[in-house]
């Protein structure tokens, strides 16, 4: 199992990207989600081609996120998704929401 990326929600795309660039991150791409959001993916030079940070801008959001509400998710990869889900359910009593047919799953943290 390995970490793919971490996601945080942002209010200002350009300002946020410039902040992370000042820390050494490089922008890897931007992907709109319909008319609802824009995901910006960034990574550090030593991370290789895969981004390690996802910034999500929700269109129309004007109020700042409070501590705890700006966090989105972490993404991991695993060779055995069913086993990883089962382990999370057993150990943390966490329900899983499956992404149908895509090999994806969302786990709700306890």
Secondary structure, 3 states (H helix, E strand, C coil): CEEEEEEEEECCHHHHHHHHHHCCEEEEEEEEECCCEEEEEEEEHHHCCCCCEEEEEECCCCCCCCCCCCEEEEEEECCCHHHHHHHHHHHHCCCEEEECCCCEEEECCC
